Amino acid sequence: MAVDTHNRSIPNSIRVGIIGCGRMGAVHAKLLGDMGNVVVQRVADSDLQRASGLAASIPGATAFGSAQEMLEDGALDAVHILTPPPTHKHLSCAAMAAGCHVFVEKPMAVSRQEAMQMLAAANEHGRLLTVDHNNRFDPVIARAQKSIAAGKIGRLVSVEVFHSSLPPEAPWVSRLPSGDWFNDFDHLLYLSECFLGDVRSVKAIGTAGADGRIAELHVGACNERGWSGLTYSTETSPFEIRLVLRGSNGVMEIDLIPAIMIERHTNSYHRWVRKGVMNLDAARQLITQTGINTLRVLGGREKGWGGLRVLLESYYAAIRNGGGSPVAMDSCLRIVELKEEIIRQLES
């Protein structure tokens, strides 16, 4: 038996429950199944048939029609909450009161008040609370951070993040405050923080769609070490998450979906030669990385959801070893506050 610093014994296999058995429930079940010493024992959903379908794909798992029923006997060590954002506060607090550590999908909460209640419950019950800021841990983001730290593009001056939206997969998305952006904008905010530090203030401009909700959101953010431009769009296709990082001696472009990172550096050639050299070098990087990624897929080494895998491994290591959350919870709270400010600006 390993004992964590939260004063609770952790068995050899951490017993996990999943609340919310939609697409992300299946993703989390698959990733947890690939980990050692973590066992998904229970799943719950208000749609018992959907819960039963997920349970059938997990050896030994039991389905429940409510989170309360799943939690009532205290048989679990950790719970993943993968339900719509308005339910996160209630379910997280209930799970922590039942003695469970909690991994909750982003967005953490729909208001600062709810986020504060979640943090208070984690402190009161001595549980480890973590929010799914998975792209922060993506391998291509880690490569970019390492390259920037090594000065490959000089001093980092600004960051642009673009995020488009997938077609709504659940009706609750259309009921979120202000627009679909509310469900995904956490990604843009914390990705900018990965490179330029905390976001201190924001200026938001939104374009409304035919339904009166925000279809395009543009946010200028003042970070600790520079400015970032963040754009969320429901009107573009195909689905993209792209970053452009501009430095004093080069530009870095990151496409998170195919996991490609391209660096463009200045050189001393004549301007016409310089353009050709830069284009050829960018093509070389694109072909090389595409080839490597393809070989990884064909060889079975690329299993998808790289950032979430890293985050989950770090989270369960922290549970075993008594460490803190791999995602800084003050950052999660700040993102909730920033989104409240964005809504205030859009409404005014």
C-alpha positions, 0 to 999 in steps of 0.5 A, spaced: 500 500 500 502 506 498 500 512 502 499 519 499 500 526 503 492 527 502 492 522 508 488 516 504 491 509 503 491 508 495 491 500 493 495 497 488 490 499 483 487 505 483 479 504 482 476 509 478 469 511 476 467 515 470 461 520 470 459 522 463 459 516 458 459 520 451 465 521 446 470 523 451 467 517 456 470 512 451 476 516 450 478 516 457 476 509 458 481 507 453 487 511 455 486 509 462 485 502 460 492 503 457 495 505 464 498 500 469 495 500 476 489 504 474 482 500 473 475 503 471 470 499 475 464 504 474 461 508 469 455 513 470 450 517 466 443 519 466 442 515 460 443 508 463 443 505 456 449 509 454 452 507 461 451 500 459 454 501 452 460 504 455 461 499 461 460 493 456 467 495 453 471 495 459 472 488 463 469 488 469 466 495 469 459 496 472 454 501 469 449 506 474 444 511 472 446 516 476 452 519 479 450 519 486 448 511 486 455 510 483 458 514 489 454 512 495 458 506 498 465 510 497 468 504 493 472 509 488 479 512 489 478 517 483 473 520 478 473 523 471 467 528 470 466 528 463 459 531 463 456 538 461 460 544 464 454 547 468 454 540 472 461 540 474 461 544 480 455 539 483 459 533 481 466 535 483 464 537 490 459 530 491 465 526 488 470 529 493 465 529 499 465 521 497 473 521 498 475 521 491 480 525 487 477 528 481 479 529 474 474 534 471 473 536 463 474 543 461 471 548 462 472 547 470 466 551 471 461 556 468 463 562 474 468 564 479 463 562 484 462 555 482 470 554 481 471 557 488 467 552 491 470 546 487 477 549 490 474 549 497 471 542 497 478 539 494 481 543 500 476 541 505 476 533 503 484 533 502 483 531 495 487 532 488 482 536 483 485 537 476 482 540 470 483 537 463 488 542 460 490 537 455 493 541 449 498 544 454 502 537 455 502 535 447 508 533 445 509 538 439 507 544 444 513 541 449 518 541 443 516 548 441 517 550 448 524 547 448 526 550 442 524 557 444 527 556 451 534 555 446 533 561 443 531 558 436 527 564 434 530 569 438 526 573 443 519 571 443 515 577 441 507 575 440 503 569 440 497 567 435 492 562 437 486 560 432 481 554 434 475 552 430 469 548 432 467 541 431 460 540 429 456 540 435 455 533 438 451 534 443 445 539 445 448 542 451 453 545 447 448 550 444 446 552 451 452 554 454 453 562 456 454 566 450 456 561 444 460 555 443 466 558 444 465 557 451 466 550 451 473 551 448 476 557 449 480 555 455 485 551 450 486 558 447 488 562 453 492 556 457 496 555 450 498 563 450 500 562 457 504 556 455 509 561 452 508 568 454 506 567 462 499 569 465 494 572 461 493 579 465 487 582 461 483 581 455 479 585 450 474 581 446 470 583 440 465 578 437 461 577 431 454 574 432 451 569 427 444 568 425 442 565 432 444 571 435 450 567 439 457 569 438 460 565 431 467 569 431 470 571 437 477 575 437 481 576 443 487 581 444 490 578 451 496 582 455 500 576 457 506 577 463 511 577 457 507 580 451 501 580 447 497 574 444 491 574 439 486 569 440 481 567 435 475 562 435 471 560 429 465 556 428 464 558 421 471 555 418 473 548 416 476 544 416 477 543 424 484 546 426 488 548 432 494 553 430 499 557 433 504 562 430 509 564 435 513 570 432 520 572 435 526 577 434 529 572 429 524 567 426 517 565 426 514 558 429 508 555 426 504 549 430 499 545 427 496 541 433 492 536 429 497 533 425 502 535 430 507 539 425 512 544 428 515 549 422 521 554 424 522 559 419 529 563 420 532 569 417 538 569 413 543 573 409 541 571 402 539 576 397 531 577 398 529 573 392 534 567 394 532 568 401 525 567 400 526 560 396 531 558 401 526 559 407 520 555 403 525 549 401 527 549 408 519 549 411 518 544 405 523 539 408 521 540 415 513 538 413 515 532 409 520 530 414 515 530 420 509 528 416 514 522 414 516 520 422 508 521 424 506 516 418 511 511 421 509 512 428 502 510 426 504 505 421 508 502 427 503 502 432 507 507 436 502 513 435 496 512 439 492 519 439 491 524 445 498 525 446 497 531 451 491 527 455 495 521 456 501 525 459 496 529 463 493 523 466 500 519 467 502 525 471 495 526 475 495 519 477 503 519 479 501 525 483 495 521 487 500 515 488 506 520 490 502 525 494 504 531 489 500 537 487 496 537 481 499 537 474 495 543 472 496 549 476 489 550 479 490 558 480 491 558 472 484 554 472 481 559 476 484 565 472 481 562 466 474 562 469 475 569 471 477 571 464 471 568 461 467 571 465 470 578 463 470 576 456 462 575 457 461 582 460 465 585 454 461 582 449 454 583 453 456 591 453 
